[in-house]
């Protein structure tokens, strides 16, 4: 139903676009030009892929169609749409096709179809949802309500298998997102337990379901089917997000605090509460919002920072705590069980820009693990810009160690990285640019039995030429040397060349590139051609062909070619 509604809106877009082009009278054309603006872009993409020597890493053929129209009606309403149709969508993974409609007006905006939003860093941010959202901000009070399907049901192997997942969220706040604000956020995510068909006749009594350990034999033989490989989940996140700007944004205070309740398996037993279940209203709230079960986890996350922004100096001090049981299914990836303290500064002194940063992180916050890892990372850089000379020097140091009850688990690790990039730019000459990059890296890992130390030295030289007004040549040559703890060294050579040419009154641009990597007995060679031709004022066609040859432990050849037609309207 929702997709049909969006398609109808897109069809209206198309009719307005056609009428804007073929307006029959000057009055009608003048009215449309003054009150309605129709813009956007469209792309048609096709690709062919062939490989010999290894299994296919891409589909043999791929086709994509994308359309991004935008309709502006005076200053009252702006409606944009996002459409992407691809042959890459399959039944063995999440479909990448997109169909979304996004109207915006003076005091609000909405989403229909595929969309993603950002409520806060630890609640809902970046997850694509197929559904709808309304965001109203008539004054300093703002309100957001949205939800839909965040994941499709996929049957198959445990790696790609998933239940259909549905998410709903809301936010109510006061202030301006570009200035000071306070938001209260709620997120609910739950899998549909009926979206996957599970075999109930899984009879392997010698397999421990929680750990999949084989108690009868030390040799693991995977059973033909594992109903516990993917379990339906439920997640509830409640929290607040805020920012305070003081003294014309010279001092900025940010704070986010969220708590989560997470159940890994909805098939586990419920935790009974007689006081709640005796009341019908409380019982319904108890079951609809979140039902505690055996194995449910509850924890919290805090993210805060203080920023001082002066004319030539900026400072930032941050603190983050994510408990080991904190889970939010509204974020693509979130590493929990960590606590961080960070500091960064940015100073501008004459022609120099100086940056410094420090980060300290540790885990095992509840002391439930056998070891606690601690990491300290320092980084600094100096960038200098003169009329012809550019210079950048970077230094990074990483120190990691752990505390463990057993000596066999203890280790220390440190990494030093020093790099510099120097370049000279020339004007009105064939030689336009010369660059030199050097990187030194040392890693040292000590355990109770080994001391693994390695040193890396890398040098890269780049040049840029303008042979003619329409002909440019860029080249680079790199050499790396690695020596490990056993004093065994290895060389690596990297070469690249790119030649670009513009012709036909700047309508056609061709670029040929070659790259080559050689590491001991391993060699890789790649050559390609990219052509871009402007067919008309708003039409452009781009062709790309790449050939890759690899000789090493595996020997294979790859050929990939593509063509894309783009239209700006």
C-alpha positions, 0 to 999 in steps of 0.5 A: 500500500505504501509503495503504491502511494509513493509511486503515485506521487512519483507519477505526479512528479512526472506529469508536472515535469512533462507539462513544464516542458510542453506548456501550451500557452505562454500564460501557463508556462509563465505560471509554472515557471514562477511557482513551480520548480522541478529539478533532479537527476536520474542514472541508468547503470549497467555492468558486466563482470568476468573472472577466471581462476577464482570464484566470482566476487561480483554478479556476472551482470548488474543493472541499476536505475536511480531517480532523484526528482525534486519539486519546489512549490514556491516557498511553501513545500519541497518534495523530493523522492529517492528511487533505486532499483537494482538487480543486486537484490536477492533472497539471501541478503537484505534487499538494496532497492530504495523507494522513498518520498520526502516532503519538507515544509516550513514547520515540518518534514516527513518521510514515506518509504525508505529513509534513515534518521539520526536521533542520537549517537547511541539510540537511533542513527543510520539504520535504514527503515521502510516505513514513515516518519513525521517531524514537526517543529512549529516553534522551539518545541519539536516532535518526531514519530516514526517507524517501520520495517528495519530488516527483511526476513531472510532464510538460509545459512546462519551467516545471512539468516535473519528475522523480519525486524520492526522499529518504532521511535519517538522524540520530543524536545525543546530548542533548535538542533543547530543551537541549544536543545534538549530531547527525550528519545524512545526506541522500540525494536522487535523481531517477528517470530513468525517471519522464519520457519523453524524446524521443531524436530531438531533432536541433538541431545548431545549439543548444548544449545547455548554454546553449541558444544558437543559433549560426546566428542571433542571433534566437532561435527556440525549438525545439518540444521541449527535452530539456535543460530539466529534467534528473535530479539527485542530491544527497548532504548530510553534516553535524553540528548542535549546541547548547550551553546554559551557565549555565542558558541564559544563554549559548547556542552553536550550530554547524552544518556540512554538506557537499554533493555535487550532480549536475545531470544524471545523464545526464552521464558518470561520473568513473572511478576504477580503484582503487574499481571494481576492488573489488566492495564499494567499487564498490557503495558508490561507485554507491549513495551518490554517483557523481561525474559530469562537472559535479558540484559539491562545497562546504560550508555553516557556520552558527554563533551566540553568544547571551547572554541576561541578565535585561533584555538579549539579544545575538546574534552570528552567522556564515554561509557557504554556498559557491557549489557548496553545494546541498541538495535537502532545503530549499525554497529556499537561496541559496548563494554568500554569507557573512554576519555578523550582530549583534542586541540586545534591551533592556528599559528600564522601559516601553521596549523597544529593538532593534538589528540589523546584517547584512553579506553579500557574494557571489562567494566564489570570485571566479568572477564579474565583480562582487562585491556587498556589503550592509550593513543596519542596523535599530533600533526603540523601543517604548513602552507606557503605559496608553493610549498606544502608540508605536513608532519604526523606522529601517532603513538599507541600503547596497549596492555592488559591485566590478567590473573594468569601470566599466560594471558598477559601481553603488551603492545605498542605502535609508533607511526611517523609520516611526512608529506612534502610537496611543491606546486609550480605555476605556468610550467610543464611540471606542476607538482612534486611530492614526497611521502615517507612513513615509518612504523614500528610495532612491538608485541610482547607475550610471555613466550614471544617478542614480536617486533616489526619495522616498516619504511615506506617512501613514495614519490609523486609528480604531476605534468601538464603536457598540453592544455588538454593533456595531464600526466600523473605518476607515482613510485613507491618502495616499502621495506619490512623487517620482522623480529626474525630479521627477515625483510621484504620489499614491496614496489608500487607504481602507478600512471594516469594520463587524462585528455580533454577533447571535442570542446571539453565534451569528451574526457578520457583517462587511462591508468596503470597500477602495479604492486610487487611483494616478493613472489606476489605480483598484481597488475591493473589497467583501466580506461574511464571515458566521460562524454557530454551528450547534451547540456544535461546528459552525460555518459560514462564508460569504465573498463578495468582489467586486473591480473593477480599472480601469487598463491592464487592466479586469476584474471578479472575484467569489469566493464560498466556504462552509465547514462546520467541526466540532470533536469 
